[in-house]
Amino acid sequence: MPFFAYKGRNARGELMQGVLEGADSGAVAEQLFNTGVTPIDISVTSKVVSASGDDPWWRRLGEKKVSSMDVQLFSRQLYTLLKSGVPIMRGLAGLQESAVSKAFGRVIKDLRESLDSGRELSAAMRRHPEVFSQFYLSMVRVGEMTGRLEEVFLRLFDHLEFDRDMRERVKTATRYPSFVIFAMVAAMVVVNMFVIPSFVKVFEGFHAELPLMTRILIGTSAFTVRYWPALLVALLAGVFGTRAWLATTAGRYRWDKWKLHVPVAGKIILKGTMARFARSFALSSRSGVPIVQALTVVSQTVDNAYLTARVEQMRDGVERGESILRTAAAAGVFTPVVLQMIAVGEESGSLDELMDEIAQMYEREVDYELKTLSAQIEPILIVFLGAMVLVLALGIFLPIWDLGKAALHPK
Protein backbone atom coordinates (compact mmCIF):
# COMPACT_ATOMS: atom_id res chain seq x y z
CA MET A 1 0.00 0.00 0.00
CA PRO A 2 1.18 3.58 -0.63
CA PHE A 3 2.40 5.95 2.06
CA PHE A 4 0.81 9.34 2.77
CA ALA A 5 2.33 12.35 4.47
CA TYR A 6 -0.21 14.11 6.66
CA LYS A 7 -0.63 17.23 8.75
CA GLY A 8 -3.35 17.63 11.35
CA ARG A 9 -4.27 18.93 14.77
CA ASN A 10 -5.13 16.95 17.87
CA ALA A 11 -7.78 17.72 20.49
CA ARG A 12 -5.46 20.29 22.14
CA GLY A 13 -4.94 22.08 18.83
CA GLU A 14 -1.32 20.98 18.49
CA LEU A 15 0.07 20.43 15.00
CA MET A 16 0.72 16.75 14.23
CA GLN A 17 2.52 15.45 11.16
CA GLY A 18 4.01 12.18 9.96
CA VAL A 19 3.68 9.35 7.45
CA LEU A 20 0.97 6.65 7.40
CA GLU A 21 0.31 3.69 5.13
CA GLY A 22 -3.16 3.25 3.66
CA ALA A 23 -5.18 2.16 0.66
CA ASP A 24 -6.04 5.78 -0.17
CA SER A 25 -6.25 9.23 1.42
CA GLY A 26 -9.72 8.43 2.79
CA ALA A 27 -8.40 5.43 4.69
CA VAL A 28 -5.58 7.53 6.12
CA ALA A 29 -8.05 10.23 7.16
CA GLU A 30 -10.15 7.59 8.93
CA GLN A 31 -7.06 6.36 10.80
CA LEU A 32 -6.34 9.92 11.92
CA PHE A 33 -9.92 10.56 13.06
CA ASN A 34 -9.84 7.31 15.05
CA THR A 35 -6.75 8.55 16.91
CA GLY A 36 -8.29 11.97 17.64
CA VAL A 37 -6.39 13.90 14.97
CA THR A 38 -8.23 16.16 12.53
CA PRO A 39 -6.37 16.04 9.18
CA ILE A 40 -5.46 19.30 7.44
CA ASP A 41 -3.44 17.97 4.53
CA ILE A 42 -2.86 14.42 3.18
CA SER A 43 -0.60 13.78 0.20
CA VAL A 44 1.08 10.74 -1.34
CA THR A 45 4.75 10.40 -0.49
CA SER A 46 7.52 7.91 -1.22
CA LYS A 47 9.27 8.72 2.05
CA VAL A 48 9.08 6.01 4.68
CA VAL A 49 10.25 6.43 8.24
CA SER A 50 13.54 4.58 8.58
CA ALA A 51 15.65 3.46 11.46
CA SER A 52 18.31 6.02 10.57
CA GLY A 53 16.24 8.96 11.75
CA ASP A 54 17.60 12.42 11.00
CA ASP A 55 21.24 11.71 11.85
CA PRO A 56 23.81 12.84 9.26
CA TRP A 57 24.91 10.13 6.85
CA TRP A 58 28.52 10.25 8.01
CA ARG A 59 27.47 9.20 11.51
CA ARG A 60 25.65 6.16 10.11
CA LEU A 61 28.48 4.82 7.93
CA GLY A 62 29.91 2.50 10.58
CA GLU A 63 26.64 1.99 12.43
CA LYS A 64 25.24 -1.51 12.64
CA LYS A 65 21.80 -1.95 11.09
CA VAL A 66 18.84 -3.37 12.98
CA SER A 67 19.13 -7.16 12.95
CA SER A 68 16.61 -9.94 13.44
CA MET A 69 18.24 -10.61 16.83
CA ASP A 70 17.33 -7.07 17.94
CA VAL A 71 13.69 -7.66 17.01
CA GLN A 72 13.73 -11.08 18.67
CA LEU A 73 15.06 -9.74 21.99
CA PHE A 74 12.66 -6.80 21.76
CA SER A 75 9.74 -9.26 21.49
CA ARG A 76 10.88 -11.20 24.54
CA GLN A 77 11.45 -8.06 26.60
CA LEU A 78 8.04 -6.63 25.69
CA TYR A 79 6.40 -9.92 26.67
CA THR A 80 8.10 -9.83 30.07
CA LEU A 81 7.19 -6.19 30.66
CA LEU A 82 3.55 -6.55 29.62
CA LYS A 83 3.12 -9.75 31.61
CA SER A 84 4.51 -7.98 34.70
CA GLY A 85 1.93 -5.22 34.32
CA VAL A 86 4.38 -2.48 33.29
CA PRO A 87 2.66 0.20 31.14
CA ILE A 88 3.82 -0.06 27.55
CA MET A 89 5.00 3.57 27.39
CA ARG A 90 7.20 3.11 30.46
CA GLY A 91 8.43 -0.23 29.11
CA LEU A 92 9.39 1.28 25.75
CA ALA A 93 11.20 4.10 27.51
CA GLY A 94 13.30 1.57 29.42
CA LEU A 95 13.99 -0.46 26.27
CA GLN A 96 15.06 2.69 24.44
CA GLU A 97 17.58 3.59 27.12
CA SER A 98 19.00 0.06 27.30
CA ALA A 99 19.07 -0.56 23.53
CA VAL A 100 22.52 -1.72 22.39
CA SER A 101 21.82 -0.79 18.76
CA LYS A 102 21.52 2.97 18.24
CA ALA A 103 19.44 2.40 15.10
CA PHE A 104 16.95 0.25 16.99
CA GLY A 105 16.93 2.77 19.82
CA ARG A 106 15.68 5.37 17.34
CA VAL A 107 13.00 2.94 16.17
CA ILE A 108 11.77 2.47 19.76
CA LYS A 109 11.79 6.24 20.23
CA ASP A 110 9.56 6.65 17.17
CA LEU A 111 7.24 3.94 18.50
CA ARG A 112 6.89 5.88 21.78
CA GLU A 113 6.17 9.13 19.95
CA SER A 114 3.61 7.42 17.72
CA LEU A 115 1.84 5.84 20.69
CA ASP A 116 1.90 9.18 22.48
CA SER A 117 0.16 10.78 19.50
CA GLY A 118 -2.64 8.21 19.66
CA ARG A 119 -1.59 5.55 17.18
CA GLU A 120 -1.89 1.86 17.85
CA LEU A 121 1.30 -0.17 18.29
CA SER A 122 0.82 -2.04 15.00
CA ALA A 123 0.31 1.24 13.12
CA ALA A 124 3.44 2.66 14.74
CA MET A 125 5.47 -0.41 13.76
CA ARG A 126 4.15 -0.19 10.20
CA ARG A 127 6.17 2.99 9.84
CA HIS A 128 9.31 0.81 9.91
CA PRO A 129 8.82 -1.87 7.22
CA GLU A 130 12.59 -2.49 7.05
CA VAL A 131 12.55 -3.59 10.71
CA PHE A 132 9.18 -5.31 11.24
CA SER A 133 7.95 -7.81 8.66
CA GLN A 134 4.37 -7.99 7.45
CA PHE A 135 3.89 -11.20 9.41
CA TYR A 136 5.15 -9.51 12.58
CA LEU A 137 2.80 -6.55 12.04
CA SER A 138 -0.17 -8.81 11.36
CA MET A 139 0.43 -10.80 14.55
CA VAL A 140 0.77 -7.63 16.65
CA ARG A 141 -2.50 -6.40 15.14
CA VAL A 142 -4.17 -9.69 16.11
CA GLY A 143 -2.81 -9.33 19.65
CA GLU A 144 -4.31 -5.84 19.91
CA MET A 145 -7.69 -7.05 18.65
CA THR A 146 -7.85 -10.05 20.98
CA GLY A 147 -6.28 -8.40 24.04
CA ARG A 148 -3.50 -11.05 24.14
CA LEU A 149 -0.62 -8.86 23.09
CA GLU A 150 1.88 -10.23 25.61
CA GLU A 151 1.12 -13.81 24.51
CA VAL A 152 1.61 -12.85 20.87
CA PHE A 153 5.01 -11.32 21.63
CA LEU A 154 6.11 -14.56 23.33
CA ARG A 155 5.06 -16.59 20.32
CA LEU A 156 6.76 -14.14 17.98
CA PHE A 157 9.95 -14.55 19.99
CA ASP A 158 9.76 -18.34 19.63
CA HIS A 159 9.01 -18.01 15.91
CA LEU A 160 11.94 -15.65 15.27
CA GLU A 161 14.27 -17.89 17.27
CA PHE A 162 13.24 -20.93 15.23
CA ASP A 163 13.62 -19.02 11.96
CA ARG A 164 17.07 -17.71 12.87
CA ASP A 165 18.24 -21.11 14.08
CA MET A 166 17.10 -22.73 10.83
CA ARG A 167 18.95 -20.19 8.70
CA GLU A 168 22.12 -20.46 10.76
CA ARG A 169 22.16 -24.24 10.49
CA VAL A 170 21.80 -24.05 6.71
CA LYS A 171 24.66 -21.55 6.49
CA THR A 172 26.87 -23.72 8.70
CA ALA A 173 26.17 -26.84 6.66
CA THR A 174 26.87 -25.13 3.32
CA ARG A 175 30.02 -23.30 4.41
CA TYR A 176 32.44 -26.17 3.69
CA PRO A 177 31.01 -27.11 0.25
CA SER A 178 30.98 -23.42 -0.75
CA PHE A 179 34.63 -23.05 0.24
CA VAL A 180 35.63 -26.16 -1.76
CA ILE A 181 33.76 -24.97 -4.86
CA PHE A 182 35.35 -21.52 -4.58
CA ALA A 183 38.80 -23.11 -4.24
CA MET A 184 38.16 -25.26 -7.34
CA VAL A 185 37.13 -22.27 -9.43
CA ALA A 186 40.12 -20.24 -8.21
CA ALA A 187 42.48 -23.15 -9.03
CA MET A 188 41.07 -23.43 -12.55
CA VAL A 189 41.59 -19.70 -13.14
CA VAL A 190 45.18 -19.83 -11.85
CA VAL A 191 45.99 -22.90 -13.96
CA ASN A 192 44.53 -21.36 -17.12
CA MET A 193 46.12 -17.95 -16.62
CA PHE A 194 49.59 -18.84 -15.30
CA VAL A 195 50.43 -22.56 -15.18
CA ILE A 196 49.52 -23.76 -18.68
CA PRO A 197 51.17 -20.77 -20.47
CA SER A 198 54.44 -21.74 -18.73
CA PHE A 199 54.21 -25.27 -20.15
CA VAL A 200 53.42 -24.05 -23.68
CA LYS A 201 57.04 -23.04 -24.25
CA VAL A 202 58.19 -26.47 -23.11
CA PHE A 203 55.71 -28.21 -25.40
CA GLU A 204 56.77 -26.09 -28.38
CA GLY A 205 60.31 -27.42 -27.97
CA PHE A 206 59.11 -30.99 -28.53
CA HIS A 207 58.47 -30.34 -32.26
CA ALA A 208 55.94 -33.15 -32.15
CA GLU A 209 52.20 -33.54 -32.38
CA LEU A 210 50.66 -33.00 -28.94
CA PRO A 211 47.85 -35.17 -27.52
CA LEU A 212 44.26 -33.97 -28.01
CA MET A 213 43.76 -33.17 -24.31
CA THR A 214 46.91 -31.03 -24.31
CA ARG A 215 45.77 -29.10 -27.38
CA ILE A 216 42.37 -28.47 -25.73
CA LEU A 217 44.02 -27.15 -22.56
CA ILE A 218 46.39 -24.90 -24.54
CA GLY A 219 43.53 -23.54 -26.63
CA THR A 220 41.38 -22.88 -23.54
CA SER A 221 44.28 -21.16 -21.78
CA ALA A 222 45.15 -19.01 -24.80
CA PHE A 223 41.50 -17.94 -25.12
CA THR A 224 41.31 -17.09 -21.40
CA VAL A 225 44.57 -15.09 -21.42
CA ARG A 226 43.64 -13.20 -24.56
CA TYR A 227 40.01 -12.42 -23.83
CA TRP A 228 39.90 -12.29 -20.00
CA PRO A 229 38.63 -8.65 -19.99
CA ALA A 230 35.71 -9.65 -22.22
CA LEU A 231 35.06 -12.72 -20.06
CA LEU A 232 35.08 -10.56 -16.92
CA VAL A 233 32.62 -8.11 -18.49
CA ALA A 234 30.40 -11.02 -19.58
CA LEU A 235 30.52 -12.45 -16.06
CA LEU A 236 29.54 -9.12 -14.48
CA ALA A 237 26.81 -8.63 -17.07
CA GLY A 238 25.52 -12.12 -16.31
CA VAL A 239 25.48 -11.42 -12.57
CA PHE A 240 23.64 -8.10 -12.88
CA GLY A 241 21.32 -9.50 -15.56
CA THR A 242 20.43 -12.43 -13.31
CA ARG A 243 19.77 -10.10 -10.38
CA ALA A 244 17.52 -7.94 -12.58
CA TRP A 245 15.68 -11.05 -13.77
CA LEU A 246 15.23 -12.28 -10.20
CA ALA A 247 13.76 -8.89 -9.29
CA THR A 248 10.85 -9.61 -11.65
CA THR A 249 7.84 -11.62 -10.50
CA ALA A 250 8.18 -14.26 -13.22
CA GLY A 251 11.94 -14.59 -12.72
CA ARG A 252 11.65 -14.98 -8.96
CA TYR A 253 8.89 -17.54 -9.35
CA ARG A 254 10.89 -19.70 -11.81
CA TRP A 255 14.09 -19.45 -9.77
CA ASP A 256 12.37 -20.43 -6.52
CA LYS A 257 10.63 -23.33 -8.26
CA TRP A 258 13.92 -24.54 -9.75
CA LYS A 259 15.68 -24.37 -6.36
CA LEU A 260 13.31 -26.98 -4.97
CA HIS A 261 14.52 -29.50 -7.60
CA VAL A 262 18.26 -29.00 -7.05
CA PRO A 263 19.85 -32.32 -6.01
CA VAL A 264 20.59 -32.60 -2.27
CA ALA A 265 19.89 -28.92 -1.49
CA GLY A 266 16.37 -28.78 -2.95
CA LYS A 267 14.77 -31.07 -0.39
CA ILE A 268 16.42 -29.16 2.46
CA ILE A 269 15.03 -25.86 1.14
CA LEU A 270 11.57 -27.38 0.72
CA LYS A 271 11.43 -28.97 4.18
CA GLY A 272 12.85 -25.87 5.88
CA THR A 273 10.31 -23.62 4.17
CA MET A 274 7.42 -25.95 4.97
CA ALA A 275 8.53 -26.08 8.61
CA ARG A 276 8.37 -22.27 8.69
CA PHE A 277 4.92 -22.40 7.06
CA ALA A 278 3.56 -24.92 9.55
CA ARG A 279 5.00 -23.04 12.53
CA SER A 280 3.58 -19.72 11.31
CA PHE A 281 0.16 -21.22 10.58
CA ALA A 282 0.01 -22.81 14.04
CA LEU A 283 0.96 -19.48 15.63
CA SER A 284 -1.68 -17.58 13.66
CA SER A 285 -4.40 -20.17 14.32
CA ARG A 286 -3.64 -20.36 18.04
CA SER A 287 -3.81 -16.57 18.27
CA GLY A 288 -7.38 -16.58 17.00
CA VAL A 289 -6.79 -15.50 13.40
CA PRO A 290 -9.44 -16.78 10.93
CA ILE A 291 -8.11 -19.44 8.56
CA VAL A 292 -8.35 -17.32 5.40
CA GLN A 293 -6.58 -14.40 7.05
CA ALA A 294 -4.05 -16.79 8.62
CA LEU A 295 -3.13 -18.22 5.21
CA THR A 296 -2.76 -14.68 3.86
CA VAL A 297 -0.47 -13.74 6.74
CA VAL A 298 1.51 -16.99 6.56
CA SER A 299 2.12 -16.61 2.82
CA GLN A 300 4.22 -13.55 3.70
CA THR A 301 6.59 -15.64 5.83
CA VAL A 302 7.29 -18.25 3.14
CA ASP A 303 10.51 -17.02 1.61
CA ASN A 304 9.84 -18.70 -1.74
CA ALA A 305 7.67 -17.25 -4.51
CA TYR A 306 6.61 -20.67 -5.80
CA LEU A 307 5.52 -21.93 -2.37
CA THR A 308 3.90 -18.56 -1.63
CA ALA A 309 1.74 -19.06 -4.73
CA ARG A 310 0.79 -22.54 -3.46
CA VAL A 311 -0.24 -21.14 -0.06
CA GLU A 312 -2.29 -18.42 -1.76
CA GLN A 313 -3.89 -21.16 -3.86
CA MET A 314 -4.87 -22.89 -0.61
CA ARG A 315 -6.34 -19.62 0.69
CA ASP A 316 -8.41 -19.15 -2.47
CA GLY A 317 -9.72 -22.71 -2.14
CA VAL A 318 -10.73 -22.18 1.48
CA GLU A 319 -12.50 -18.94 0.46
CA ARG A 320 -14.53 -20.96 -2.05
CA GLY A 321 -15.64 -23.26 0.77
CA GLU A 322 -13.24 -26.16 0.22
CA SER A 323 -11.64 -27.99 3.13
CA ILE A 324 -8.04 -27.34 4.15
CA LEU A 325 -7.20 -30.98 3.38
CA ARG A 326 -8.45 -30.69 -0.19
CA THR A 327 -6.65 -27.42 -0.84
CA ALA A 328 -3.44 -28.78 0.72
CA ALA A 329 -3.60 -31.88 -1.48
CA ALA A 330 -4.19 -29.70 -4.57
CA ALA A 331 -1.13 -27.58 -3.70
CA GLY A 332 1.10 -30.61 -4.34
CA VAL A 333 3.82 -29.73 -1.83
CA PHE A 334 2.80 -31.83 1.19
CA THR A 335 3.71 -35.47 1.78
CA PRO A 336 0.94 -38.07 2.37
CA VAL A 337 1.86 -38.25 6.07
CA VAL A 338 1.42 -34.49 6.46
CA LEU A 339 -1.89 -34.58 4.59
CA GLN A 340 -3.09 -37.28 6.95
CA MET A 341 -2.15 -35.15 9.96
CA ILE A 342 -3.97 -32.17 8.45
CA ALA A 343 -7.06 -34.34 7.96
CA VAL A 344 -6.99 -35.45 11.61
CA GLY A 345 -6.44 -31.88 12.84
CA GLU A 346 -9.28 -30.50 10.73
CA GLU A 347 -11.64 -33.27 11.82
CA SER A 348 -10.81 -32.95 15.52
CA GLY A 349 -10.65 -29.12 15.58
CA SER A 350 -7.06 -29.11 16.79
CA LEU A 351 -5.40 -27.98 13.57
CA ASP A 352 -3.00 -25.66 15.39
CA GLU A 353 -1.62 -28.53 17.50
CA LEU A 354 -1.24 -30.78 14.46
CA MET A 355 0.49 -27.97 12.57
CA ASP A 356 2.96 -27.71 15.43
CA GLU A 357 3.57 -31.46 15.11
CA ILE A 358 4.09 -31.04 11.35
CA ALA A 359 6.58 -28.22 11.98
CA GLN A 360 8.51 -30.37 14.46
CA MET A 361 8.55 -33.27 12.01
CA TYR A 362 9.93 -31.08 9.24
CA GLU A 363 12.48 -29.62 11.66
CA ARG A 364 13.73 -33.09 12.59
CA GLU A 365 14.03 -34.01 8.92
CA VAL A 366 15.89 -30.79 8.13
CA ASP A 367 18.20 -31.38 11.09
CA TYR A 368 18.99 -34.88 9.82
CA GLU A 369 19.53 -33.64 6.26
CA LEU A 370 21.87 -30.90 7.46
CA LYS A 371 23.89 -33.34 9.58
CA THR A 372 24.35 -35.63 6.59
CA LEU A 373 24.77 -32.83 4.04
CA SER A 374 28.57 -33.02 4.01
CA ALA A 375 28.44 -36.79 3.54
CA GLN A 376 26.04 -36.35 0.60
CA ILE A 377 28.06 -33.61 -1.09
CA GLU A 378 31.56 -35.03 -0.54
CA PRO A 379 31.26 -37.74 -3.24
CA ILE A 380 30.15 -35.11 -5.78
CA LEU A 381 33.05 -32.82 -4.84
CA ILE A 382 35.52 -35.72 -5.00
CA VAL A 383 34.31 -36.63 -8.50
CA PHE A 384 34.74 -33.04 -9.72
CA LEU A 385 38.16 -32.74 -8.10
CA GLY A 386 39.23 -36.08 -9.57
CA ALA A 387 38.02 -35.05 -13.03
CA MET A 388 39.94 -31.77 -12.84
CA VAL A 389 43.14 -33.50 -11.70
CA LEU A 390 42.74 -36.14 -14.43
CA VAL A 391 42.35 -33.52 -17.15
CA LEU A 392 45.41 -31.62 -15.92
CA ALA A 393 47.45 -34.83 -15.64
CA LEU A 394 46.53 -36.01 -19.12
CA GLY A 395 46.97 -32.61 -20.70
CA ILE A 396 50.20 -31.46 -19.03
CA PHE A 397 52.10 -34.55 -17.98
CA LEU A 398 51.22 -36.94 -20.84
CA PRO A 399 53.44 -35.11 -23.38
CA ILE A 400 56.29 -35.01 -20.84
CA TRP A 401 55.75 -38.72 -20.16
CA ASP A 402 55.86 -39.49 -23.88
CA LEU A 403 59.06 -37.45 -24.24
CA GLY A 404 60.65 -39.38 -21.36
CA LYS A 405 59.73 -42.70 -22.94
CA ALA A 406 61.22 -41.59 -26.25
CA ALA A 407 64.46 -40.59 -24.51
CA LEU A 408 64.70 -43.92 -22.69
CA HIS A 409 63.97 -45.95 -25.81
CA PRO A 410 65.62 -44.16 -28.74
CA LYS A 411 65.11 -45.62 -32.17
C-alpha positions in Angstrom: 0.0 0.0 0.0 1.2 3.6 -0.6 2.4 5.9 2.1 0.8 9.3 2.8 2.3 12.3 4.5 -0.2 14.1 6.7 -0.6 17.2 8.7 -3.4 17.6 11.3 -4.3 18.9 14.8 -5.1 16.9 17.9 -7.8 17.7 20.5 -5.5 20.3 22.1 -4.9 22.1 18.8 -1.3 21.0 18.5 0.1 20.4 15.0 0.7 16.8 14.2 2.5 15.5 11.2 4.0 12.2 10.0 3.7 9.3 7.5 1.0 6.6 7.4 0.3 3.7 5.1 -3.2 3.3 3.7 -5.2 2.2 0.7 -6.0 5.8 -0.2 -6.2 9.2 1.4 -9.7 8.4 2.8 -8.4 5.4 4.7 -5.6 7.5 6.1 -8.1 10.2 7.2 -10.2 7.6 8.9 -7.1 6.4 10.8 -6.3 9.9 11.9 -9.9 10.6 13.1 -9.8 7.3 15.1 -6.8 8.6 16.9 -8.3 12.0 17.6 -6.4 13.9 15.0 -8.2 16.2 12.5 -6.4 16.0 9.2 -5.5 19.3 7.4 -3.4 18.0 4.5 -2.9 14.4 3.2 -0.6 13.8 0.2 1.1 10.7 -1.3 4.8 10.4 -0.5 7.5 7.9 -1.2 9.3 8.7 2.0 9.1 6.0 4.7 10.3 6.4 8.2 13.5 4.6 8.6 15.7 3.5 11.5 18.3 6.0 10.6 16.2 9.0 11.7 17.6 12.4 11.0 21.2 11.7 11.9 23.8 12.8 9.3 24.9 10.1 6.9 28.5 10.2 8.0 27.5 9.2 11.5 25.6 6.2 10.1 28.5 4.8 7.9 29.9 2.5 10.6 26.6 2.0 12.4 25.2 -1.5 12.6 21.8 -2.0 11.1 18.8 -3.4 13.0 19.1 -7.2 12.9 16.6 -9.9 13.4 18.2 -10.6 16.8 17.3 -7.1 17.9 13.7 -7.7 17.0 13.7 -11.1 18.7 15.1 -9.7 22.0 12.7 -6.8 21.8 9.7 -9.3 21.5 10.9 -11.2 24.5 11.5 -8.1 26.6 8.0 -6.6 25.7 6.4 -9.9 26.7 8.1 -9.8 30.1 7.2 -6.2 30.7 3.6 -6.5 29.6 3.1 -9.8 31.6 4.5 -8.0 34.7 1.9 -5.2 34.3 4.4 -2.5 33.3 2.7 0.2 31.1 3.8 -0.1 27.6 5.0 3.6 27.4 7.2 3.1 30.5 8.4 -0.2 29.1 9.4 1.3 25.7 11.2 4.1 27.5 13.3 1.6 29.4 14.0 -0.5 26.3 15.1 2.7 24.4 17.6 3.6 27.1 19.0 0.1 27.3 19.1 -0.6 23.5 22.5 -1.7 22.4 21.8 -0.8 18.8 21.5 3.0 18.2 19.4 2.4 15.1 16.9 0.2 17.0 16.9 2.8 19.8 15.7 5.4 17.3 13.0 2.9 16.2 11.8 2.5 19.8 11.8 6.2 20.2 9.6 6.7 17.2 7.2 3.9 18.5 6.9 5.9 21.8 6.2 9.1 19.9 3.6 7.4 17.7 1.8 5.8 20.7 1.9 9.2 22.5 0.2 10.8 19.5 -2.6 8.2 19.7 -1.6 5.6 17.2 -1.9 1.9 17.9 1.3 -0.2 18.3 0.8 -2.0 15.0 0.3 1.2 13.1 3.4 2.7 14.7 5.5 -0.4 13.8 4.1 -0.2 10.2 6.2 3.0 9.8 9.3 0.8 9.9 8.8 -1.9 7.2 12.6 -2.5 7.1 12.6 -3.6 10.7 9.2 -5.3 11.2 8.0 -7.8 8.7 4.4 -8.0 7.4 3.9 -11.2 9.4 5.1 -9.5 12.6 2.8 -6.6 12.0 -0.2 -8.8 11.4 0.4 -10.8 14.5 0.8 -7.6 16.6 -2.5 -6.4 15.1 -4.2 -9.7 16.1 -2.8 -9.3 19.6 -4.3 -5.8 19.9 -7.7 -7.0 18.6 -7.8 -10.1 21.0 -6.3 -8.4 24.0 -3.5 -11.0 24.1 -0.6 -8.9 23.1 1.9 -10.2 25.6 1.1 -13.8 24.5 1.6 -12.9 20.9 5.0 -11.3 21.6 6.1 -14.6 23.3 5.1 -16.6 20.3 6.8 -14.1 18.0 10.0 -14.6 20.0 9.8 -18.3 19.6 9.0 -18.0 15.9 11.9 -15.7 15.3 14.3 -17.9 17.3 13.2 -20.9 15.2 13.6 -19.0 12.0 17.1 -17.7 12.9 18.2 -21.1 14.1 17.1 -22.7 10.8 19.0 -20.2 8.7 22.1 -20.5 10.8 22.2 -24.2 10.5 21.8 -24.1 6.7 24.7 -21.5 6.5 26.9 -23.7 8.7 26.2 -26.8 6.7 26.9 -25.1 3.3 30.0 -23.3 4.4 32.4 -26.2 3.7 31.0 -27.1 0.3 31.0 -23.4 -0.7 34.6 -23.1 0.2 35.6 -26.2 -1.8 33.8 -25.0 -4.9 35.3 -21.5 -4.6 38.8 -23.1 -4.2 38.2 -25.3 -7.3 37.1 -22.3 -9.4 40.1 -20.2 -8.2 42.5 -23.1 -9.0 41.1 -23.4 -12.6 41.6 -19.7 -13.1 45.2 -19.8 -11.9 46.0 -22.9 -14.0 44.5 -21.4 -17.1 46.1 -17.9 -16.6 49.6 -18.8 -15.3 50.4 -22.6 -15.2 49.5 -23.8 -18.7 51.2 -20.8 -20.5 54.4 -21.7 -18.7 54.2 -25.3 -20.1 53.4 -24.1 -23.7 57.0 -23.0 -24.3 58.2 -26.5 -23.1 55.7 -28.2 -25.4 56.8 -26.1 -28.4 60.3 -27.4 -28.0 59.1 -31.0 -28.5 58.5 -30.3 -32.3 55.9 -33.1 -32.1 52.2 -33.5 -32.4 50.7 -33.0 -28.9 47.8 -35.2 -27.5 44.3 -34.0 -28.0 43.8 -33.2 -24.3 46.9 -31.0 -24.3 45.8 -29.1 -27.4 42.4 -28.5 -25.7 44.0 -27.1 -22.6 46.4 -24.9 -24.5 43.5 -23.5 -26.6 41.4 -22.9 -23.5 44.3 -21.2 -21.8 45.1 -19.0 -24.8 41.5 -17.9 -25.1 41.3 -17.1 -21.4 44.6 -15.1 -21.4 43.6 -13.2 -24.6 40.0 -12.4 -23.8 39.9 -12.3 -20.0 38.6 -8.6 -20.0 35.7 -9.7 -22.2 35.1 -12.7 -20.1 35.1 -10.6 -16.9 32.6 -8.1 -18.5 30.4 -11.0 -19.6 30.5 -12.4 -16.1 29.5 -9.1 -14.5 26.8 -8.6 -17.1 25.5 -12.1 -16.3 25.5 -11.4 -12.6 23.6 -8.1 -12.9 21.3 -9.5 -15.6 20.4 -12.4 -13.3 19.8 -10.1 -10.4 17.5 -7.9 -12.6 15.7 -11.1 -13.8 15.2 -12.3 -10.2 13.8 -8.9 -9.3 10.9 -9.6 -11.7 7.8 -11.6 -10.5 8.2 -14.3 -13.2 11.9 -14.6 -12.7 11.7 -15.0 -9.0 8.9 -17.5 -9.4 10.9 -19.7 -11.8 14.1 -19.4 -9.8 12.4 -20.4 -6.5 10.6 -23.3 -8.3 13.9 -24.5 -9.8 15.7 -24.4 -6.4 13.3 -27.0 -5.0 14.5 -29.5 -7.6 18.3 -29.0 -7.1 19.9 -32.3 -6.0 20.6 -32.6 -2.3 19.9 -28.9 -1.5 16.4 -28.8 -3.0 14.8 -31.1 -0.4 16.4 -29.2 2.5 15.0 -25.9 1.1 11.6 -27.4 0.7 11.4 -29.0 4.2 12.9 -25.9 5.9 10.3 -23.6 4.2 7.4 -26.0 5.0 8.5 -26.1 8.6 8.4 -22.3 8.7 4.9 -22.4 7.1 3.6 -24.9 9.6 5.0 -23.0 12.5 3.6 -19.7 11.3 0.2 -21.2 10.6 0.0 -22.8 14.0 1.0 -19.5 15.6 -1.7 -17.6 13.7 -4.4 -20.2 14.3 -3.6 -20.4 18.0 -3.8 -16.6 18.3 -7.4 -16.6 17.0 -6.8 -15.5 13.4 -9.4 -16.8 10.9 -8.1 -19.4 8.6 -8.4 -17.3 5.4 -6.6 -14.4 7.0 -4.1 -16.8 8.6 -3.1 -18.2 5.2 -2.8 -14.7 3.9 -0.5 -13.7 6.7 1.5 -17.0 6.6 2.1 -16.6 2.8 4.2 -13.5 3.7 6.6 -15.6 5.8 7.3 -18.3 3.1 10.5 -17.0 1.6 9.8 -18.7 -1.7 7.7 -17.3 -4.5 6.6 -20.7 -5.8 5.5 -21.9 -2.4 3.9 -18.6 -1.6 1.7 -19.1 -4.7 0.8 -22.5 -3.5 -0.2 -21.1 -0.1 -2.3 -18.4 -1.8 -3.9 -21.2 -3.9 -4.9 -22.9 -0.6 -6.3 -19.6 0.7 -8.4 -19.1 -2.5 -9.7 -22.7 -2.1 -10.7 -22.2 1.5 -12.5 -18.9 0.5 -14.5 -21.0 -2.1 -15.6 -23.3 0.8 -13.2 -26.2 0.2 -11.6 -28.0 3.1 -8.0 -27.3 4.1 -7.2 -31.0 3.4 -8.5 -30.7 -0.2 -6.7 -27.4 -0.8 -3.4 -28.8 0.7 -3.6 -31.9 -1.5 -4.2 -29.7 -4.6 -1.1 -27.6 -3.7 1.1 -30.6 -4.3 3.8 -29.7 -1.8 2.8 -31.8 1.2 3.7 -35.5 1.8 0.9 -38.1 2.4 1.9 -38.2 6.1 1.4 -34.5 6.5 -1.9 -34.6 4.6 -3.1 -37.3 6.9 -2.1 -35.2 10.0 -4.0 -32.2 8.4 -7.1 -34.3 8.0 -7.0 -35.4 11.6 -6.4 -31.9 12.8 -9.3 -30.5 10.7 -11.6 -33.3 11.8 -10.8 -32.9 15.5 -10.7 -29.1 15.6 -7.1 -29.1 16.8 -5.4 -28.0 13.6 -3.0 -25.7 15.4 -1.6 -28.5 17.5 -1.2 -30.8 14.5 0.5 -28.0 12.6 3.0 -27.7 15.4 3.6 -31.5 15.1 4.1 -31.0 11.4 6.6 -28.2 12.0 8.5 -30.4 14.5 8.5 -33.3 12.0 9.9 -31.1 9.2 12.5 -29.6 11.7 13.7 -33.1 12.6 14.0 -34.0 8.9 15.9 -30.8 8.1 18.2 -31.4 11.1 19.0 -34.9 9.8 19.5 -33.6 6.3 21.9 -30.9 7.5 23.9 -33.3 9.6 24.4 -35.6 6.6 24.8 -32.8 4.0 28.6 -33.0 4.0 28.4 -36.8 3.5 26.0 -36.4 0.6 28.1 -33.6 -1.1 31.6 -35.0 -0.5 31.3 -37.7 -3.2 30.2 -35.1 -5.8 33.0 -32.8 -4.8 35.5 -35.7 -5.0 34.3 -36.6 -8.5 34.7 -33.0 -9.7 38.2 -32.7 -8.1 39.2 -36.1 -9.6 38.0 -35.1 -13.0 39.9 -31.8 -12.8 43.1 -33.5 -11.7 42.7 -36.1 -14.4 42.3 -33.5 -17.2 45.4 -31.6 -15.9 47.4 -34.8 -15.6 46.5 -36.0 -19.1 47.0 -32.6 -20.7 50.2 -31.5 -19.0 52.1 -34.6 -18.0 51.2 -36.9 -20.8 53.4 -35.1 -23.4 56.3 -35.0 -20.8 55.7 -38.7 -20.2 55.9 -39.5 -23.9 59.1 -37.4 -24.2 60.6 -39.4 -21.4 59.7 -42.7 -22.9 61.2 -41.6 -26.2 64.5 -40.6 -24.5 64.7 -43.9 -22.7 64.0 -46.0 -25.8 65.6 -44.2 -28.7 65.1 -45.6 -32.2 
